[in-house]
Amino acid sequence: MRNINKYHKIALAVKLGLAASLSLAANTALAQETSSELTAKKEQSIEKIAVVGSRSTPRSVSDSPVPIDIIGGDELVKNGNSDMLNLISTTVPSLNVHTQPISDTGSLIRPINLRGLSSDSTLILLNGKRRHRASVISFLGGGINDGAQGPDISVIPGIAMKQVEILRDGAAAQYGSDAIAGVINFVLKDAADGGSIEVKKGQYYAGDGDSTEISANIGMPLTQNGFVNASVQYKNVDPTSRSVQRDDAQALIDNGNNFVAPLTQVWGSPEVKDDISIFVNAGLDLDNGGQAYMFGNYSERDVRGGFYYRNPHTRGQVFSNDGGETLQVVDTTGSGGCNNVSLAGSHDDITARVNALPDNCFTFFSMFPGGFTPNLGGNITDTSLAIGAKGEFKNSFMQGILYDFSGVVGRSESSFKLFNSVNASLGPNTPTNFDTGKYIQLEKTFTADFVKFLPVGLHEDLTIAFGTQWTEESFEIVAGDQASWQVGPYVEQGLSNGSNGFPGFQPQNAGVSSRRNYAAYIDIEAEFTENLLGALAVRFEDYDSFGTTTNYKLTGQYRLNDDWSLRASTSTGFRAPTVGQANVSNVRTEASQGILYDVGVLPPTNPVAILKGAKELTPEESTSYAFGVVYADNGFFLTADYYLIDVDGRISQSDAFEVTPAEIAALKAAGVQGIDSLTSITYLTNDFDTRTQGVDLVASYAMDMLGGRSSFALAYNWNDTEVTRFTDITGDFRVSRLENDLPKHRATLTWSQNWDSWSMFLRSNFYGTYQGVAADDEARTLDASAKVTFDAEVSYYINDNFAVSLGAQNLFNNNAEKLPDAWQKELGAKYFETSPMGINGGYWYLKGSYKF
């Protein structure tokens, strides 16, 4: 006979919704309480219940065998910055998000880092179902994210969230590829009534970055047996600038050039326009006792950010090919008499020489006498739809087995535009704005999950979960307009082809690449005694690209007494190279010692990449170990967990390799096209191994204080990454970035206070020392100092429905690490872009909310 405990009633509801989805537990993330909730919280202490690291029965937080953070929906909306990346990073110290100024496509979709690993080493789920990846691949990812392709978390609005669950433990054996660092599950609201409307206005202390946001959520019944919960968020965000005038631009102005802009290059956050996200979650009870469900989203935004300044005296293959001694002059008719123009003397002297050129002679100085700064724009569209049914088989040999059948389709499209640039090889006939093409990521996943409880004489029934999954993933490159990639007639005279800064995708590189894989898993959990829990998961996957992989996870927990328990886990994992990583191509612009140069990012199967040592990508493989202790007594909760993660064959971007004219000529003779202007290339490669270890410490306590209810939460993370194997393909500088760019120590301390009509919270954020890097340049690095910032919010509840809040992030406007003066003037930037606290400084906001 089945042994029933106090959790089984909850278990049935949760299992029907998450049978074979994420197994998660609660931690100390404290949601802010309204005045109407305060009295009830004083009268009783409600034990937190969540699903733990398998598909079995929900348990109290102190029984969790794996470390989990749960961030409540109320806590998510108590922040000024509504970007989901910033919302979760301020709560979970082991999760970092970098600002990406002048970072090509990395400015459009920012990556995250959990436990110091790349963004695509963390699996993202929505309502327990695998979330599709973004179409953007980060090429200037701060070392750690170079070449990473993770999901776009920023499209998820906080108002749509019931909670966010962050599993800080390897889980590839349970959920498949990508779960090396952990899993983040975004759980949508599922209320059938009520709702809220929020209006928020904010601005940085510097007077820029104005943001206006309107968001709403509503729950509605779907007949008498279901619900529809819908959320929408619309916002506009102005760009920021933490820049100074470059010294080379100022020298041009001092020399009499009045065409140079007052600020030629902007380091800051991009402009975001018409950013709309719509999320819908629906469920309907069926006559057989099961439930049908459906959820999905439509999200779209326009983003525009700046690039490096093109100096009209020195920019190679556009203005000058001899480092600024002369202007490059081309003959447009073949009539001759076109000699390069000396750049000696004042601006008026140079202009006079240019104006004296014959009509058949052309230099871009005449079109852009003050130089130019391209802007990269992108339209990002993200859509998904999940449909499924779950319940329990009532008869036949399957009787008593819980099931969950689902299908998920997700699509991400990034359409790129380049403004204020040139295709130099077209000479005077070049346009200045370009449609440079698209990336499209499409994923389809179909899953069948089952759970069975077997009475075998243990303290609780043995839980056996099993299932199978089929996935198809495709990555499409759509060619840009002809002018964006065309090899014009002036290539032979030393001018570069393609739209400068972000050349359009060429037709020969366009097309769709796809991959399929299927998986089967089994997950067994047993409570041997009241104090001893053990679980084993095994997963087999077969990819039609690289073959098969089998991984396991073993977890256990032992309760020493009513207050103390020990937990541990060990697992193997993998991360399959994405189809995009295997096939993507791009050209980016980098700065080194003040000189701009173009770097081609090529697929590892491209002939040019093979010439420089590239090989076909293979999966990353990981082994993880974790050990922790849990203490819970009288409202005080404490967890401390040590982890060790070894990853072999990590995928990242290679160092840049020079491509000589002789090599280009040989490759062109072999039929390789569109490489006329390449000077150096990189490619994605499995070239290094890492060992990451660290400690997570989480504590919380609640008490009556100051005539109200007080809650305190502390979270601390120490994380250290060591590159244990690498070659010259990776290079010493990338190793340094992998090991040192992120702070090894991070912590947050939060105090939340609630009264009848008021509430407030104060959070301190500590960021340890890190490696400051400017413009991804090895010559511009130094050790940056530790920083402390404070966030605060005060709310007044006018009545049960209306509330107003005033708050600030980085309350005291603590600046990021500044660049030395000489570097500031050379780069036009004030701060190191690797700053873990961002570069924009203090931000204030005012918010009004209405709940119904």
N, C-alpha and C positions, 0 to 999 in steps of 0.2 A: 504494500500500500504506500502511496506517495506521502512523504513526510512534509507536512505543511508548516511553514513558519510565517512570521509576521510580514515578510516581504513578498510572499508569493502572489498576493492580489495585485500589488504594484508590478510585479514581474510580468504577469500576463499582458498587461497593457503595454508595457515597454517592449517586450519581446515581439508582440505583434507589429509594433512600429519599427523596431530596429533589429529584427531577427537577422543576424549576420551582418549588421552594420556596426558602427563604432561602439566599443565598450569603454565607457568613460566613468570617471568619478569626480566628486566635488572637491574643491580645495577652498582656500580661504578668501577668494575674491569676494568682497562684500558689496552687495548692491545697496544703493542708498534707499532708505525707507521713507515713505510719505508719512505725514502725521497720522493718517487714519490707520496705518499699520503699526504704529509705535506701541499702542496700548497692548495689542495682542502679543507683540514680541516681548514685552515686559513680563506678561503673565506666564509664558511658557517658552521653553527652548525647543525648537523644532529640529529634529535630527535630519541632516541632509542625506538624501538618498540619491544614488546615481548608479548607472550600469558600470561594472568594473571591467577589467581587461580581457573579457571574453564575451560570449553571447549568453551568459548565465544570469542568475538572479541579481537584481539590483541590491546594493548593500549600502550601509552607512559609510560616510567618508573615511572613517578611521579603519575600515576594512579593505581599503583599496590596495591592491598589490602593485599598482603602477602610479607614478606621479601625474596628476591631472590638475589643470587650472580650469575653473568654470567662471566665466564672466557673465553676470546677469544682464539682461536687456536694459534694465534701469540704469545700471552702471555705465553701459556703453554710451548712452545719450548724455551723460554728465561730463562732457568734454567739449571744449570749444571747437577743435578741429574734428570734423565729421568723417574724415578719411578713415576707413576701417583699419588700414595699416597702422596709423598713428594711435587709434583707439586701443588696439590690443597690445601694441609695443610698450605703451606706458604702464600696462598692468603686469606684463610678463617679462621680467628682466632678461631671461634667456633668449628673447626674441628681439632682433634688431632690424631697423628699417633705415636705410640711408637716403638722404636727399640726393638727387641726381642732376645737378646743373650741368649744362653742356655735355650731355651724355647720349646723343643720338636718340635711339628708340627707348633707352632706359629712362629718359625724361617723361615718356608717355605712360609707361607701366612700370612702377617701381617694384623691385624684388624685396623679399624678406629673408631673414636668416634666423633659423631656430638652432640653438646650440652651436653657432658658428659655422654651420654647413650651408651649402648653396640653397637658393629658394626652391629649386625643384627636388630637394631632398626631404621636403615636408609635404605629405599628402594632404590635400584639401578635399573636404566632403561638405555637401549641403544636404541637410536632413539625412545624414548617414550614407549618402550616395556620392560616388566619385565625381568631383568637379573637373570640368575640362580645362586644359591649359590655355593660356593666352597665346595669341599668334605672334607676339613680339618676343624676340630673343635678345637678351641683354649682351651687347658687345663691349660696353665700357662699364662693367659691373663691379668695379672696385676690387678686382682680384678674385674675391670670393664668388661673385656671381657672373664672372666672365663666361659667356656662352650658355647661361642658365635659361630655362624656359619653364616658368611656373605659372600657375593660374593667376588671373587678375582679381585680387581680393578687393580692390578699391571700389568695384561696382556694387558691393553689398552694403546697403544702408543700415545704420545702427537701429533705426526705428522698426525695421522688419524682424529684428532678432529677439527670440525668446531667451537664448543664451548662446555663448560661444564656448566650446569645450576643446581644450588644448591638451593632448596626450603627449607628454615629454618622454617618449620611450620608443625604441625601434619597433615597428609593427608590420613590416613587409610580409611576414609569414601569415598575418591575418588579412591584410588588405591589398597586398600586391606592391607593385613598383612604386617608388618615391618615398615610402614611409621609413626612411633611414633615420632621420632625426626625430620624427614624430608625426602626429596627425592633428589637424585642426578641423573640427566639425562645427559648421554654422547651422544652428537650429532655428528654423523660422517660427514665428508666432502662429498659434493654432486656435485662438479664441474664436468662438462663434458669435460674439457680440462685443460691444464696446469699441473703443478706439482712441486715437489721439491726433492732434495737429500741433506742429511745432514750427515756429518761425525764428530764425537765428540770423544775427548780423554780427560780423566781426572784422577786425583789422589788426595788422601788426603795429607795434609801437612806432615803427619807422614811418608809418603813414601809407603803406602800400599793402598789397595782398588782400584788398577788400573782398569779403565773401558774403553772399546772400544765399540763404537756404530755406526752402519750404519743404516740409515733409509731413506725411500723414499715414496713419494706419487705421484700418477698419476691419472688424470681424462681423461676419454675416452668417446666418443659418443657411444651410443648403438642404431644403426640405426640413423635416423634423429630425433627420438622422445624420446630418453632416454639417460641415462648416466651409466657408470660404474666408480666408484672411488675406487682405491685400495691403500692400505698402507701396508708397511712391515717394521719391526724393528728387527734388530739382534744385540745382545750385549753379552759381557762377562764381568763379574765383579769379581775381585779377593777378597778374604776375608780380613778382617781387624782384628787387635788385639789391644785391650786396656787392656792388662793384665800384671801382674807381677807374678813372681814365687811364688807359695804357700809356706807358711812356713813349712808345713809338708813335702812337697817334698824337700825343701832345707835342712831340718833336715836329710832326708835320704841320700842326697848327702854328707852332712857334716859327716855322719856316714860311709862313704866309698862306698855308692851304686852308681856305675858309669852307671847304666842302666836307671836312671831317666832322662827323657827328660829335656832340658834346660828350656822349658816352658811347663808345664804339662797340662794346662787348658787355653782355649782361650775364652775370652769375646770379641765379636765383631760381625760384619756383616758376614753372611755366603758367601761362594763361589757360584756364579751363572754362569753356563756354558751353552753355546749354547741356549741362551734365544731368541726364535724367536716368533714373533706375526705377523699374517697376518689378516687384516681386509678388507672386501669388502662391498661396499654399491652400490646398483644398483636400477634404476627406469626406467619405460617405460610408456609413455603416451598411453592410449588405445583409440580406435575409438569412444567409448561412452563418452569420456570426462573424464574418470577416469584414474587411474594410478595403474600399478602393481609395487610392490617393493620387494626387497630381500636384506638382509644383514646378515653378519655372520663373524665368525672368526675361525682361528685355531692357537693355541698358545701352546708352549711346552718349558720347561726349566728343567735343572738339578740343584738342590740346595744341598749343603752339609755344615753342621755346627757341632760344637763341643758340647760335653756333659761334665759332671763333671768328675774329675780325680778319678780313683779307686786306693786308696793307698794300696800297697802290704802288709801293716801290719794291716790295720784296716777295710778294706771293708768287711762288714758282708756278710755271706753266700757265699762268694767267697774265700777270703784269711783267715779271722778270724771270729770266732763267740763269742769271749770274749773281744771284744773291743781293741784288739792289744796285749794281753798278750801272746798268742800263735798262731801259724799258724794251721789252720784246715787241718788235714791230713785224707785222706780216703783210705780205703782198696779196691783195684781194683779186688782182686781174692777171698777174704774171708779167706785168709791164716792167718790173724791176725798179731800182732806185729806192728801195725800202731798207734803210739802215736803222739799227737800234739807236735809241735816243739816250744820251747821257743823263743821269740823274743828279749830276753835280749842280750846285747853285741853289737859288731860291725857287719857290714854287712858281713864281712868275717866269723865271728863266726856263724851267722845264716846260711850262705851258706854251711858251713862245716856240720852243723847239718842236713840240708836238703839232702845233698849229701850222708850222712851216712844212710839214710832211706833204708829199704829193697825195693827190686824191685817192690813189690806189693803195695807199699805205694805211694800216689800221693798228692802233694799240688800245687796249682796254682802259688805259689811263684817260682817254678822251671820253669814254662812257661813264666811268666811275673815278673821277679825279680824287675823291676822298676815300676810295676803297669801298668795300661793302661787307656786310655781315649777314650771311644767310640765316633764315628762320626755318626750322623744321616744324611742320604741322601734321597732325594726324586726326583722322576720324576713327574712333574706336567703337565698334559695335559688338556687343556680347549678348548672346541669347542661349537659353537652355530650356529643356522640357523633360520632366521625369513623370512617368506614369507607371502605376503598379497596383498590385492587390496583395493583401496579407490576411492571414487567418489561421485556422487550425483544421486539419483533415478530420472529418467526423466518422468515417467508416473505411472499410477495406484495410489492406495491410499497412496503409499509411496513417491509420487512426492515431490520434494523439500527437502527431507531428505538426509543429508550427511551420508555416511557409511564408515566403515573401518573394513574389515574382515582380521584376521591375525592368524597365527599359529607360535609358537616359540618352538624350542627344544634346550635345553642346557645341556651340560655334562661336569663334572669336575672329573678327575681321579687323585688320588695321590697314587703313588706306592712307598713304603718305603723300604729302605735298611739300615742296620746297619753294620758299619765297625769297626774293631779293638775291638771286644767284645767277650764274651764267653757265652755259655749255661753251667753254672757251674755244673748242675746236670749230664751232659754227661762226666764230668771229662776229662781225657786226650784225649778223642775222639771228643771233641767239635770242630766245625769249628770256625773261627774268623770273618767271614763275613756272613751276613744273609739277605735273602729276607723275610721281616717281614709281607708282605701282602699289601692290597690296600683298600682304600675307594673310592667309586664311587657314585657321586651325579648325578641324571638324572631328568630333569624337562621338562614337556610338557605343554604348555599353549595355549589355543585357545580362541580368543576374537572376539566379534561382538559389535562394537560401532556405535552409531548413534547420529546425532545432527540435531535439527529442530529449525528454527527461526520463531516466531509467532508475527505478528503485533497485539498488544493488547492496543494500545493507550499510551504506555509509551514513555519516551524520546528516547529509542532504542527498537528494537524488543526484545521480551522475548526469551531467549535461553534455550532450553530444550535438555539436553544430557542424553542418557540412553543406557544401554547395558548389556551384560552378559559375563561371563568368566568361563571357565572350566580348571582346573589344575590337573595334576597328578605328584606327586613327589615320587621318590624312593631313598633309600640310601642302598648301598650294601657294605658288608664287605667281602673281599676275604682273605681266610686264608693264612698265611705265609708258608714258607717251614717247613718241620717237625722239623728240628733242632732248629728253632726259637721259638717253643712253647712246645717242647717235655718235658715231665716229665721223666728225666733220672734216672738211677739206684742209683745216689748218693744223691737224695733228702732225703732219710732216714738217711743219714750221715751228714745232716746239710747244704747241698749246694742248691742254688736256681735253679729253673727251668726257662726256657725261656731265650732268648737272653738278656743279662744284659743291662739295661738302656731303652730298648724298646722291650719287648717281642712280638713275633709274634702273630698275631690274630689266635685264636684256631678254629679248624673246627666246634666245637659246637656253636661258636659265629658267624660263617660265614653265609651269606645268604642275601636275599633282603627283605627289608621292604618298604611298599608303602602306599600312602594315596591319596585320591582324594577329591576335593572340587569344588563347583561351586558358582558363585556370580552373583548378579544382582544389578544394581545401577541406580539412577536418580540424575541429577545435574542440578539445575535451577539457572539462573542468570538474574537479572533484573536491568536496569538503570531506576530508578523511575523518576529522574530528571537529569539535566545536572551535578548536584553536588553529587547525592546520588546513590551509587551502593550497591546492596545486592545479596548474593548467598547462596543457601542451597544445600547440597549434602547428600544423604542417601544411604548406601550400606548394603546389606544383603549377608551373606556368610554361606554356609552349608558344614561342614567338616565331612567326614565319621568316623573320629576318636573321636572328642569331641563334635560335634553337631553344633549349629548355633550361629551366632553373628550378631548384627545389630548396625551400627555406623552412626553418623551424623557429618556434619561440617557446621557451619554458619559463613559467612564472610561479612564484610561490609566496605565501605569507604565513607567518607564525605569530600568534597572539601570545605574548608573554604573560599578560594579566589584563585587567579591565582597562588599563590606561596605555600600556606600551605594546607595540607590535613591530616586527621586523618584516621586511619585504625584499625580494630580489627577483631579477630576471636576466635571462641570457637569450640571445636570438641571432640569427643570420638574416641578411636582407640584401636587396639589390635595387638598382635604379637603371631601368632600361634607357638607352639613348633615345631621345624623341626623334620622330620622323623629321621634324624641323631641324634639329641639330645635325642630322645626317645629310641634309640637303640644302641648307640655307646658304645664301651668298649675299654679300653687302660690301660697301666701301665706306669707311669712316675716316674722319680727319683727326689727327692727333697733333699735339704740340710738344716739341722737344727743344729745349734751349732757345725758346722763342721762335722756332722755325716750324711751320705747318707742313705736314706731309700726309699723303693719302695711304691708307692701309686697306688692302683688299682682304675681306673675310671670305674664304672659299670653303666649299664642302671638302671633307677629307678625301673624297674620291676624285677631286678635280686634278687634271694633269699637272697644273702648277703646284698644287699642294703636295702631290705625290713626289714631285721633284725635290721638295724641301723636307721629306721624311714622313708625310702624313700616311695614316693607315685607317682602314674602316673602323668605326667606333664599335666598342663592345660594352656590355653592362658593367656598371660599378658594382662591387661586391663588398658587403659590410658584415662585421661581427660586433655585437653590442653586449655589454655587461652593465648591470646596475644593482645597487644595494642601498636600502634605505631604512629609516626608522620613523615610526609614527607615534605621537603622544597626543592624547585627547582626554581632557578632564575638566569638568565645571566651566565650560565655555572657553577654555584655552585649547588651541590646536597648534601642533607643531609637526612639520615633516622635514627631514633632511635626507637627501638622496645624492649618492655619488654615481657617476656614469662614465663609461669608457666606450668609445666608438672608433673602431678601426675601419677605414674605407680604402679599398684597393682599386686602382685603375680609375681614379676620379676623372670626370670629363670636365675640361675647361679649355680656355683659349690658349693657344701656343704663344710663345714670344714672336715678335715680328722678325721676318727674314727678308733680307734684301733680294730683289729680283733684278738681275742685270739685263742690260739691253741685249746681250747675246742670248740669254735664256729666253727673253720675250720673242726674239726673232726666230729661234728654234721652235718654240711652241706655236707661233703663228704659222710656220711652215708645216707643222703637223696638223693644222686645222683648228687650233684653239683661237677663238675670236674674242674681241672686246677687252683685250689686256694691254692696249697700247700705252696707257698712262700709269700702269702699275709701277710703283717703286719698291713696295714691300708688301708681304702678305702674312696673314695668320690663318689658322684653321683650328677646329676643335679636335681634341686628342685625349686619349686615356694615358696620361704620361706620369702621374704621380700618385702616391699613397699618403694618407694622413692618419694621425691618431689624435682624437679629440677626447679630452677628459674634463670633468668639472663637477661642481657641487651646486645643487639647488636647495635653498633653505626657505621655507615658507612658514609663517606663524600668524595667528590671529587671536584676538580677544575682544569680547564685548562686555560692557558694564554700564550701570547707571552712573551718570556724572553730570554736573553742572545743570541739574534740573531736567535732564533729558537722557537720551540713550547714546552712548559712545561706542564706536567700533574702531579697532586698531588692526592694521594689517601690515606685515613686513614680508618682503620677498627679496631674496638675494641670490645672485648667480655668479659663480666663478667658472670661467670657461677658458681652456687653453688648447690650441691646435698646434700640432707639430707635423711638418711635412717630413715623412720618414723615407721617401724615395722620390727622386725626380731626375730629369736629364736636362740638357741644354735646350730642349724643345720648350720646356716650361720656363727655365731661367731663374736666376737668383732673385730678381726683383719680384716676380709673381709669387715666389715662395715667401718673401718678406711680407707681401700684402696678405697672403693667406694666414700667416701666423700672427700678424701684428696690427692689422687695420681695425679690428674690433676691440673694444676695451675688454680686458680679461675680468674686470669686476664691474657688476652693475647691481643696483639695489633700488627699491622703492619703499617708502614708509608712508602709510596713509592713515589719516585720522578723519573719521566721519562722525558728525554730530547731528542729532535730530531733536527738535522740540515740536510743540503742537503746531505752530504756524511757520516755523523756520527750519531750515537745514543748511548744513555747510560741510565742505570737506577740504582738507589740506593735504597735498601729497608732495613729498620731496623725492627727487630723482637724482641718484648718484651715478655718474659715468666715470669709470676709472681711466687711467692713462691709455693712450692708443697711438698708433702711427699716423701722423698727419701726412697726407699725400696731396699734392697740388697738380692738377691737370694730368694725372696718371703718369707723372714724370719721375723717374728714379732719382734725378738730381735735385728734386724738390721735395724731400721728405725730412721730417724731424719728429721727435717724441713730443706729443701733445699732452698737456697737463689734464688732471682730473677736473671734473666740473660737477656742480650741484645746482639743480634748478628746482623751482617750486611751482605747483599748480594749485589753484584755489577756485572755489565756486560757492556762492551764497544764494539760496533760493527762499522766496517768500510765497506761501500758499495763501492766495487771496480767499479761496474757498476750496471745496472738495474738487472742483473742476479746473480752476485757473491757477497758474503759477508763473512767476517771473524769476529769472536767474541772471546773475551777473558773475562773470568769471574771467580767469586769465590763465594762460599757459606760459611757463617761464615768467612768472610773476615779476621778478626783479630784473628781467631783461639781461640775464647773464649771457655774455657773448660767447660764441664758439671760438676755438683757437684761431688767432689771427696769423696771417702770413707775415713773414718779415717784410719790411717796407720795400726792399728791392724786388721781391717776388710779386708783391701787390701791384707795383707799377708795370712790371713786365707782363703779368697775366691779366691785369684789370680786375682782380678778385681780392676781397678782403679776408676771406676765411678758407681754411682747408675744407674741401667738400666731403672728406671722410668723417666729419664731425658727427658723432652718434646722436647728438641733441639737435641736429639741423643747424642751419646757418642764418635763419631769418629772425631770431630773437624773440622778444616778448610779443604775445598776442592776446587781445582782449575780445570779449564777446558778450552780447546781450541776447537773451532767449526768452520767448514767451511760449507757453504750452497750455493746451486745453485738452482735458480728458473727458470722455463721455462713455 
